[in-house]
Amino acid sequence: MTKDQLSELLAQKAALEQQIADVQRAQHSEAVAKVKALMAEHGLTLADIGSASKAAPGPKKAPSKVAAKFHDPATGDTWSGRGLKPKWLTAALAAGRALSEFAV
């Protein structure tokens, strides 16, 4: 490929990018005009539109920590009672200890 061919391709690319930008601007303008027409047709204001977006659910809150229900006095480890039993508790239960011994 020669320098002339590369220059021509780059010029074509620039022209295409300009055409794309022009079409996007035109589509944007059309969409805005349609929205304004619908708002006028139905008697809506920006305040009406804003209140509709507030009804949509927001971002979820991070899960809060759950208080410990079981405690290992030897190591200080705790378990909330949710999820898999920790190894320290499984080992203690296998050794014959009762779950109630670790209740907080």
Secondary structure as UniProt FT lines:
FT   HELIX           3..42
FT   HELIX           46..55
FT   STRAND          70..71
FT   TURN            73..75
FT   STRAND          78..79
FT   HELIX           87..94
FT   TURN            95..96
FT   HELIX           99..102
//
